[in-house]
Amino acid sequence: MFEAIVTTSCFGLIIGLVMHFKKITNVDTPYEGVSEADYQIEKHRLQLEILRIQKRIIQENRRLVIVFEGRDAAGKGSTIKRFIENMIPSSCNIVALGIPTPKESKNWFNRYEKNLPKPGSITFFDRSWYSRALIEPTMGYCSKSQYKYFMSKVLNWEHKLIEQEDILLVKIYLSVDKEAQLFRFENRLDNPLAYWKFSENDLKAWEKWELFTRFKEQMFTHASSEKSPWVVINANKKREARLTAMLHIVRLLGKKKFETLTGEDVTKSYSIKIGGVKFRGLSSQQHAVLEELKEQESYFIDLDDKADFK
C-alpha cells in the first residue's frame, strides 16, 4: 500500500516544500566500551547537570520537550528512565500514548498539544507525533491522505511551537540494527518480568524492516530543519546510547564544554542552611530543591518577629 507513496506521490508532494530544511546530526559516542563502573559514575555526573538544567527551566518558567523515537526495543523508555531518576518529579513527566481513538487519529496534532508541558516543566515523549511518519504508515494504521497531510504540516507546526509557544524542542532518534532488535525481542520473551513488552505486531514490524527504513529516511529528509533538527544516536549498545543522549542534552542546554569520563564522584552528600536550620546528608536532588527554596527565603517567616496573623 505505502511502497508507492514513498517512491512517488509523497515525494512529489513534500520535496518542494521542505527539502531545503534538511538538518540531521549524527552524534558520535565518546563512551564506546564503557565499563559498568564507569557507566554508573558518568551517569550520575550527567544526571547532576540535567538536574541543573531542570532547575533553570523552573526558574525561567520555560517549557522543554524531548522527543524519543526509534524502532521497537530501541531503548527509548529505558533511556528516559535514566534521565528522570534524579529529576524533580513535580516538574517533569513522561508521555507514552497508546492506540489513538478515531477522533484522535483525525486530529493528530491536537492529540499531542494536549500533552505539552506547562511553563516550568519538562515533558519526555516516549514515541510522539512522529508515529504518523514511521510505524503508522509502515503497518497501514493511517491512510495515505493522513500521512501526506502530516508530512506537509509537521515542520510548520513545530516551528510554531518554538516561535510562538516558546517551547524548547529536542528530537532524538535511537537507531538500532536488525540483529540488535531481534536479540532484544528474544531477551524479552525469555524474561518473565518483561515478556509482556513483546507483541505479534513487533514481529510484523520487524518483518517490514526495509519499508520502515524508507519511511524513516523520508522523515529525516522532510521533517528536519535548523530550528527543529533530528539527532541520531546509535543505540545498539544501551549503556553507550543512554550516556550519549544525556550528554547531548547537557552540552546543548547546559554545560557546553562538559568533559566526559573524568571519574569524579558526584554522589557525595550535601548540606544547606535555610531559615537558620541546617539540613545535612542531602542528595543532589534534595539539595537542588532546597537551594531553590533558599532563593525565596524572603517568604520564610521569622517566628521571633511579632507578626499579626489575624
Secondary structure, DSSP 8 states (H G I E B T S, - for coil): --HHIIIIIHHHHHHHHHGGG--EEEE--S-TT--HHHHHHHHHHHHHHHHHHHHHHHHTT-EEEEEEEESTTSSHHHHHHHHHTTS-GGGEEEE---S--HHHHHSHHHHHHTTS--TTEEEEEES-GGGGTTHHHHHT-S-HHHHHHHHHHHHHHHHHHHHTS-EEEEEEEEE--HHHHHHHHHHHHH-TTTGGG--HHHHHHHHTHHHHHHHHHHHHHHS--SSS-EEEEE-SSHHHHHHHHHHHHHHHHS-TT--S---------EEEEETTEEEEEE-HHHHHHHHHHHTTGGGS--TTS-----
